[in-house]
Amino acid sequence: MRQLIWFRTDLRVQDNTALTAAMQAGPTLAVFMLSPGQWLAHDDAPCKIDFWLRNLPELAAELRQLNVPLLIRHAEHWRDAPAVLDGLCREQAIDSVHVNGEYGLNEARRDHDVASQLDRMGVGFHSHTDRLLFQPGSVLTRSGGYFKVFSQFRKACHERLHTALPLCVGLPRMQAPLAIVSDPIPVQLAGFATPDAALQALWPAGEVAALERLQRFADEQLDDYDRQRDLPAQPGTSQLSAYLAAGVISPRQCLHVALNSNHGEFETGSSGAITWINELLWREFYTHILVGYPQVSRHRAFRAHTEMLPWRHAPQELAAWQQGRTGFPLIDAAMRQLLATGWMHNRLRMVVAMFLAKNLLIDWREGERFFMRHLIDGELGANNGGWQWSASTGTDAAPYFRLFNPISQSQRFDPQGRFIRRWLPELDQLNNRQIHDPGADGLLAVGNYPPPMVDLAASRHRALNAFKNLQSP
């Protein structure tokens, strides 16, 4: 009986739960569905869609080694998916469809509607845990609810890891050839501009490239990760987030490489390995939040009372932030990095988010949307969780009175201004003291660099007052 694996954000053949299950059940075909209208509605970045399209030929080549043809179908919006898959299953006499679970509200509704349609025609629908280490709903508080505090969630995950370490799934065995030809894969979709070659070169496609990057990180940088990860001028992070977001690599593969590097330990040994594993669990935590607290998928604050914050409508200030011309070098360098590479250093994501939501008192959702429209690694859970943490509206959020000062952050984590000089060459002539705060020495005209757009002390006071005046929940 023929099986169909529906690829989504799981673009690999190794350690792919749904692919392995499908091929064990019978002769298997694969499909990837193009949904540009839905992706536009979700603010998916052109560079992210381009990354998916560049990974599809690599996936098709790997599937070819298993004699699994890859078909391409078009469903402009996810509401069209049930009919499209109905037609494909009838056309190819499919007995069961296999997917790896996705957890946003729209994704869950799409899969429910597809499963219902297939059930009416007698076709099975099987969803597998693959994007996460643990199925949402399997890591709960003692009262049976979803965790709201990361440290408690991490402790529960560690207990699970001690007793039930998630194992990688072996590569399926080659099946007998099918008389079906794979479909051509588009190189571009209407509505999504192709990024320049320099950006593409930063993110080579394919799971071979992803696994090489993972192993190189483990061999060369993992032990120093806890010390280097906050320094934006250093190559101290894994640069794997785009591959995790597209499913070109799995969290299980990442976990096992880290454990192998740390002699099987996730609580002792290398502090770098421990810290990185905890970062994998942060990603896990925010995805579980999507399921346990679905309001965050509806553009709502996790802390409902913060919906009453008096966000400012300041389109010119928002545009200055977006374009990297705030007058604060670390903020502007970070935004230019995002625009040029489709990625931003994690500490800088927090710094620029706090600046927008607190120093400018502009709704965090404006920043969340802008990030999604430019990030190659944009994921709803991690992006929303990070923005709400920074804005003090989310689960386990930063205390409302915490505001990262972009000047002191710059002095602390980029003391020689190397990161700033890389992205703001107009400030290269300044010395290591001046470059963090050009306005302090009256150097505002240097390279036409703008003056600071806001007084940090006054804007901090404004933000604190806004939060203090909220009614506590």
C-alpha positions as CSV (number, residue, x, y, z in Angstrom):
1,M,0.0,0.0,0.0
2,R,1.4,3.3,-1.1
3,Q,2.5,5.9,1.5
4,L,2.9,9.7,1.0
5,I,5.2,11.8,3.1
6,W,4.3,15.5,3.0
7,F,7.4,17.5,3.6
8,R,7.1,20.9,5.3
9,T,9.8,22.3,7.5
10,D,11.6,19.0,7.7
11,L,13.7,19.1,4.6
12,R,16.1,16.2,5.2
13,V,16.2,12.4,4.9
14,Q,18.4,11.6,7.9
15,D,16.7,11.4,11.3
16,N,13.3,12.1,9.7
17,T,10.6,10.4,11.7
18,A,7.8,10.7,9.2
19,L,10.0,9.6,6.2
20,T,11.2,6.5,8.1
21,A,7.7,5.6,9.2
22,A,6.3,5.9,5.7
23,M,9.0,3.8,4.1
24,Q,8.6,1.1,6.7
25,A,4.9,1.0,5.9
26,G,5.1,0.6,2.2
27,P,6.2,2.1,-1.2
28,T,6.6,5.9,-0.6
29,L,6.1,9.1,-2.6
30,A,7.0,12.5,-1.3
31,V,5.3,15.9,-1.8
32,F,6.2,19.5,-1.0
33,M,3.4,22.0,-1.2
34,L,4.0,25.6,-2.4
35,S,1.7,28.0,-0.5
36,P,3.0,31.5,-1.3
37,G,-0.2,33.3,-0.3
38,Q,-0.1,31.7,3.1
39,W,3.6,32.4,3.5
40,L,3.0,36.1,2.7
41,A,0.2,36.2,5.3
42,H,2.7,34.8,7.8
43,D,5.2,37.4,6.9
44,D,7.8,34.8,5.9
45,A,11.0,36.4,4.7
46,P,11.9,36.2,1.0
47,C,15.4,34.9,2.1
48,K,13.7,32.1,4.1
49,I,11.5,31.1,1.1
50,D,14.6,31.2,-1.1
51,F,16.3,28.9,1.4
52,W,13.5,26.4,1.3
53,L,13.6,26.4,-2.5
54,R,17.4,26.0,-2.5
55,N,17.1,23.1,-0.2
56,L,14.4,21.3,-2.2
57,P,16.8,20.1,-5.0
58,E,19.2,18.9,-2.3
59,L,16.3,17.0,-0.7
60,A,15.2,15.6,-4.1
61,A,18.7,14.3,-4.7
62,E,18.9,12.6,-1.3
63,L,15.4,11.1,-1.9
64,R,16.5,9.9,-5.3
65,Q,19.1,7.7,-3.6
66,L,16.2,6.0,-1.8
67,N,14.1,5.8,-5.0
68,V,11.5,8.2,-3.5
69,P,10.1,10.7,-6.1
70,L,9.5,14.2,-4.9
71,L,6.3,15.8,-6.3
72,I,5.5,19.5,-6.1
73,R,2.0,20.8,-5.7
74,H,0.5,24.3,-5.3
75,A,-2.0,25.3,-2.6
76,E,-2.0,29.1,-2.5
77,H,-3.4,29.0,1.1
78,W,-3.5,26.2,3.6
79,R,-7.3,26.2,3.3
80,D,-6.6,24.7,-0.2
81,A,-4.4,21.9,1.2
82,P,-7.2,19.3,1.9
83,A,-8.5,19.4,-1.7
84,V,-5.0,19.3,-3.2
85,L,-4.0,16.3,-1.1
86,D,-7.3,14.6,-1.7
87,G,-6.6,14.8,-5.4
88,L,-3.0,13.6,-5.1
89,C,-4.0,10.7,-2.9
90,R,-6.7,9.6,-5.5
91,E,-4.3,10.1,-8.4
92,Q,-1.5,8.0,-6.8
93,A,-3.7,5.5,-4.8
94,I,-2.3,6.6,-1.5
95,D,-3.2,4.6,1.6
96,S,-1.7,6.8,4.3
97,V,-0.1,10.3,4.6
98,H,2.7,10.9,7.0
99,V,3.8,14.3,8.4
100,N,6.0,15.7,11.0
101,G,4.0,17.8,13.4
102,E,4.0,21.6,13.3
103,Y,2.6,23.5,16.2
104,G,1.3,27.0,15.4
105,L,-2.4,27.6,15.5
106,N,-2.8,27.8,11.7
107,E,-0.6,24.8,11.2
108,A,-2.6,22.7,13.6
109,R,-5.9,23.8,12.0
110,R,-4.5,23.0,8.5
111,D,-3.5,19.5,9.6
112,H,-6.8,18.9,11.3
113,D,-8.7,19.8,8.1
114,V,-6.4,17.6,6.0
115,A,-6.8,14.7,8.3
116,S,-10.6,15.1,8.3
117,Q,-10.7,15.2,4.5
118,L,-8.5,12.2,4.1
119,D,-10.5,10.3,6.7
120,R,-13.6,10.8,4.6
121,M,-11.9,9.1,1.7
122,G,-10.4,6.3,3.8
123,V,-6.8,7.5,3.8
124,G,-4.9,7.5,7.0
125,F,-3.1,10.6,8.4
126,H,-0.2,10.1,10.8
127,S,1.6,12.9,12.5
128,H,5.0,12.3,14.1
129,T,7.1,14.1,16.7
130,D,10.2,15.4,14.9
131,R,10.8,19.2,15.2
132,L,11.0,18.8,18.9
133,L,12.7,16.6,21.4
134,F,9.4,16.1,23.3
135,Q,5.8,16.1,22.1
136,P,3.9,19.1,23.5
137,G,1.7,17.9,26.3
138,S,4.3,15.4,27.5
139,V,6.3,17.8,29.6
140,L,3.9,19.3,32.1
141,T,3.7,20.8,35.6
142,R,2.6,18.6,38.5
143,S,-0.9,20.1,38.1
144,G,-1.0,19.0,34.5
145,G,-0.5,22.4,32.9
146,Y,2.1,23.8,30.5
147,F,5.1,25.4,32.1
148,K,5.3,29.2,32.1
149,V,8.8,29.5,33.6
150,F,11.8,28.2,31.5
151,S,13.9,27.1,34.5
152,Q,11.2,24.8,35.6
153,F,10.6,23.5,32.1
154,R,14.3,22.9,31.7
155,K,14.4,20.9,34.9
156,A,11.5,18.7,33.7
157,C,13.3,18.2,30.4
158,H,16.5,17.1,32.1
159,E,14.5,14.5,34.1
160,R,13.1,13.2,30.8
161,L,16.5,13.2,29.2
162,H,17.9,11.1,32.1
163,T,15.2,8.4,31.6
164,A,14.2,8.7,27.9
165,L,16.8,10.2,25.7
166,P,15.3,10.9,22.3
167,L,17.1,8.8,19.8
168,C,17.9,9.6,16.2
169,V,16.1,7.7,13.5
170,G,18.2,5.7,11.1
171,L,18.3,6.4,7.4
172,P,15.6,4.3,5.7
173,R,16.7,1.5,3.3
174,M,16.3,2.1,-0.4
175,Q,13.0,1.0,-1.8
176,A,12.2,-0.5,-5.2
177,P,12.0,2.1,-7.9
178,L,8.6,3.6,-8.7
179,A,7.5,4.5,-12.2
180,I,7.0,8.1,-11.1
181,V,9.1,11.1,-12.2
182,S,10.0,13.8,-9.7
183,D,8.6,17.3,-10.5
184,P,10.7,20.3,-11.4
185,I,11.4,22.7,-8.5
186,P,10.9,26.4,-9.0
187,V,13.8,28.7,-8.2
188,Q,11.6,31.7,-7.4
189,L,8.0,32.4,-6.4
190,A,6.0,35.5,-7.2
191,G,5.9,37.9,-4.2
192,F,9.3,36.8,-2.9
193,A,12.4,38.5,-4.3
194,T,15.5,36.4,-4.6
195,P,18.2,37.6,-2.2
196,D,21.6,38.5,-3.4
197,A,24.3,35.9,-3.9
198,A,26.3,37.2,-0.9
199,L,23.4,36.3,1.4
200,Q,22.8,33.0,-0.2
201,A,26.5,32.1,0.2
202,L,26.2,32.5,3.9
203,W,23.6,29.8,4.0
204,P,24.6,26.9,1.7
205,A,21.7,24.5,1.1
206,G,21.4,20.8,2.0
207,E,21.7,18.5,5.0
208,V,25.3,17.7,4.1
209,A,26.3,21.3,4.5
210,A,24.2,21.5,7.7
211,L,25.8,18.5,9.3
212,E,29.3,19.7,8.4
213,R,28.4,23.1,10.1
214,L,27.1,21.2,13.1
215,Q,30.2,19.1,13.4
216,R,32.6,22.0,12.9
217,F,30.9,23.9,15.6
218,A,31.1,21.0,18.0
219,D,34.8,20.4,17.2
220,E,36.0,24.1,17.2
221,Q,33.6,26.3,19.2
222,L,31.2,24.3,21.5
223,D,33.5,24.3,24.5
224,D,33.8,28.1,24.4
225,Y,30.2,28.7,23.5
226,D,29.2,30.1,26.9
227,R,32.1,32.6,26.8
228,Q,31.9,33.6,23.1
229,R,28.2,33.6,22.3
230,D,27.6,37.1,23.6
231,L,30.3,38.7,21.5
232,P,28.9,39.7,18.1
233,A,32.3,40.3,16.5
234,Q,33.3,36.7,17.3
235,P,32.1,33.6,15.4
236,G,30.9,32.2,18.7
237,T,27.5,30.9,17.8
238,S,26.5,27.8,15.9
239,Q,24.9,29.5,12.9
240,L,22.5,26.5,12.7
241,S,19.2,28.3,13.4
242,A,18.3,28.6,9.7
243,Y,18.8,24.8,9.3
244,L,16.8,24.0,12.4
245,A,13.9,26.3,11.2
246,A,13.8,24.6,7.8
247,G,14.3,21.2,9.3
248,V,17.4,20.6,7.3
249,I,18.8,19.4,10.6
250,S,17.0,18.0,13.6
251,P,17.2,19.0,17.3
252,R,17.9,15.4,18.1
253,Q,21.0,15.5,15.8
254,C,22.1,18.7,17.6
255,L,21.6,17.2,21.0
256,H,23.5,14.0,20.2
257,V,26.5,15.8,18.7
258,A,26.6,18.0,21.8
259,L,26.4,15.0,24.1
260,N,29.1,13.1,22.2
261,S,31.3,16.1,22.6
262,N,30.6,16.3,26.3
263,H,31.0,12.6,27.1
264,G,27.2,12.1,27.3
265,E,26.6,14.8,29.9
266,F,24.1,17.6,29.7
267,E,24.3,19.0,33.2
268,T,28.1,18.6,34.0
269,G,31.3,18.8,32.0
270,S,31.8,21.4,29.3
271,S,30.0,24.6,30.3
272,G,29.8,25.5,26.6
273,A,28.0,22.3,25.8
274,I,25.6,22.7,28.7
275,T,24.8,26.3,27.7
276,W,24.1,25.3,24.1
277,I,21.9,22.4,25.0
278,N,19.9,24.9,27.2
279,E,19.5,27.0,24.1
280,L,18.0,24.1,22.3
281,L,15.6,23.7,25.2
282,W,14.7,27.4,25.0
283,R,13.6,26.7,21.4
284,E,11.6,23.7,22.7
285,F,10.0,25.8,25.4
286,Y,8.7,28.5,23.1
287,T,7.2,25.9,20.8
288,H,5.4,24.2,23.7
289,I,4.1,27.6,24.6
290,L,2.4,27.8,21.2
291,V,0.4,24.7,22.0
292,G,-0.3,25.4,25.7
293,Y,-1.2,29.1,25.2
294,P,-2.5,29.5,21.7
295,Q,-3.2,33.2,22.2
296,V,0.4,33.9,21.3
297,S,-0.4,32.6,17.8
298,R,-3.1,35.2,17.5
299,H,-0.8,38.2,18.0
300,R,-1.8,38.5,21.6
301,A,0.4,39.2,24.6
302,F,1.0,36.3,26.9
303,R,0.4,38.5,29.9
304,A,-3.1,39.8,29.0
305,H,-2.9,42.9,31.2
306,T,0.0,44.2,29.1
307,E,-2.4,44.7,26.2
308,M,-3.3,47.9,27.9
309,L,0.2,49.4,27.6
310,P,0.0,52.8,25.9
311,W,2.1,51.9,22.8
312,R,3.1,54.9,20.8
313,H,2.2,55.3,17.1
314,A,5.5,56.7,15.8
315,P,6.0,55.6,12.2
316,Q,9.1,57.8,11.6
317,E,10.8,56.4,14.7
318,L,9.8,52.9,13.7
319,A,11.3,53.5,10.2
320,A,14.5,54.8,11.7
321,W,14.8,51.6,13.8
322,Q,14.1,49.4,10.8
323,Q,16.6,51.1,8.6
324,G,19.4,51.2,11.2
325,R,19.6,55.0,11.7
326,T,18.7,55.4,15.4
327,G,22.0,57.1,16.3
328,F,23.0,54.3,18.6
329,P,25.8,52.4,16.8
330,L,25.1,48.9,18.3
331,I,21.4,49.1,17.4
332,D,22.1,50.3,13.9
333,A,24.9,47.8,13.2
334,A,22.6,45.0,14.3
335,M,19.8,46.1,12.1
336,R,22.2,46.4,9.1
337,Q,23.4,42.9,9.8
338,L,19.8,41.7,9.7
339,L,19.1,43.4,6.4
340,A,22.2,42.2,4.7
341,T,22.4,38.6,6.0
342,G,18.9,37.5,7.0
343,W,20.2,36.9,10.5
344,M,21.0,38.7,13.7
345,H,23.2,37.8,16.6
346,N,21.1,36.6,19.5
347,R,22.2,39.1,22.1
348,L,21.6,41.9,19.7
349,R,18.1,40.6,19.0
350,M,17.3,41.2,22.7
351,V,19.1,44.6,22.7
352,V,17.3,46.0,19.6
353,A,13.9,44.5,20.7
354,M,14.1,46.2,24.1
355,F,15.1,49.5,22.5
356,L,12.0,49.4,20.3
357,A,9.5,48.2,22.9
358,K,10.8,50.2,25.8
359,N,13.0,53.1,24.8
360,L,10.7,53.9,21.9
361,L,7.6,52.4,23.5
362,I,6.5,51.0,20.1
363,D,4.4,47.9,20.1
364,W,6.5,44.8,20.1
365,R,4.4,43.3,17.4
366,E,5.8,45.8,14.9
367,G,9.3,44.4,15.7
368,E,8.1,40.8,15.6
369,R,6.6,41.4,12.2
370,F,9.7,43.2,10.8
371,F,12.0,40.4,12.1
372,M,9.8,37.7,10.4
373,R,9.9,39.6,7.2
374,H,13.7,39.5,7.1
375,L,14.9,36.5,9.1
376,I,16.1,33.4,7.3
377,D,15.6,31.5,10.6
378,G,12.2,33.0,11.5
379,E,10.1,30.7,13.5
380,L,6.8,31.8,15.2
381,G,7.6,30.2,18.6
382,A,11.2,31.5,19.0
383,N,10.5,34.9,17.4
384,N,7.4,35.6,19.3
385,G,8.9,34.3,22.5
386,G,12.0,36.4,22.2
387,W,10.0,39.6,21.4
388,Q,7.6,39.1,24.3
389,W,10.5,38.3,26.6
390,S,12.2,41.5,25.7
391,A,9.0,43.6,25.9
392,S,8.1,42.1,29.3
393,T,4.7,40.9,27.9
394,G,5.5,37.2,27.6
395,T,6.0,34.0,29.6
396,D,9.1,34.1,31.9
397,A,9.7,37.6,30.6
398,A,12.4,40.0,31.5
399,P,11.2,42.1,34.5
400,Y,9.5,45.3,33.2
401,F,12.2,47.4,34.8
402,R,15.0,45.7,32.9
403,L,16.1,47.8,29.9
404,F,19.4,47.0,28.1
405,N,21.3,50.2,27.6
406,P,22.6,50.0,24.0
407,I,25.8,52.0,24.9
408,S,26.8,50.0,27.9
409,Q,25.9,46.8,26.0
410,S,28.2,47.9,23.2
411,Q,31.0,48.8,25.5
412,R,30.7,45.4,27.3
413,F,30.3,43.0,24.4
414,D,32.0,44.8,21.5
415,P,34.7,46.8,23.5
416,Q,36.9,47.5,20.4
417,G,33.9,48.3,18.2
418,R,34.8,45.6,15.8
419,F,31.2,44.6,15.1
420,I,30.2,48.2,14.8
421,R,33.0,49.0,12.4
422,R,32.0,46.0,10.2
423,W,28.5,47.3,9.7
424,L,28.9,51.1,10.2
425,P,32.1,51.9,8.2
426,E,31.3,55.6,8.4
427,L,32.3,55.4,12.1
428,D,35.6,53.5,11.5
429,Q,37.7,56.6,12.2
430,L,36.4,56.9,15.7
431,N,38.5,55.5,18.6
432,N,37.4,52.6,20.8
433,R,35.7,54.9,23.3
434,Q,34.0,57.3,20.8
435,I,32.5,54.6,18.6
436,H,30.0,53.4,21.2
437,D,28.5,56.8,21.7
438,P,29.5,59.4,19.0
439,G,27.1,62.0,20.3
440,A,29.0,62.2,23.6
441,D,31.9,64.0,22.0
442,G,29.9,66.2,19.7
443,L,30.8,64.0,16.7
444,L,27.3,63.7,15.3
445,A,28.3,64.8,11.8
446,V,30.8,62.0,11.4
447,G,30.0,60.2,8.1
448,N,26.5,61.7,8.2
449,Y,25.7,59.4,11.1
450,P,22.5,60.6,12.8
451,P,22.3,61.9,16.3
452,P,20.7,59.7,19.0
453,M,16.9,59.7,18.3
454,V,16.0,59.5,21.9
455,D,17.4,60.3,25.4
456,L,18.0,57.0,27.0
457,A,17.3,58.2,30.6
458,A,14.1,60.0,29.7
459,S,12.8,57.1,27.5
460,R,13.6,54.6,30.3
461,H,11.6,56.7,32.7
462,R,8.7,56.8,30.2
463,A,8.7,53.1,29.9
464,L,8.9,52.4,33.6
465,N,5.9,54.7,34.2
466,A,3.9,53.0,31.4
467,F,4.4,49.6,33.1
468,K,3.9,50.9,36.6
469,N,0.5,52.3,35.7
470,L,-0.8,49.0,34.4
471,Q,-3.3,47.1,36.6
472,S,-1.6,44.0,37.9
473,P,-3.2,40.7,36.9
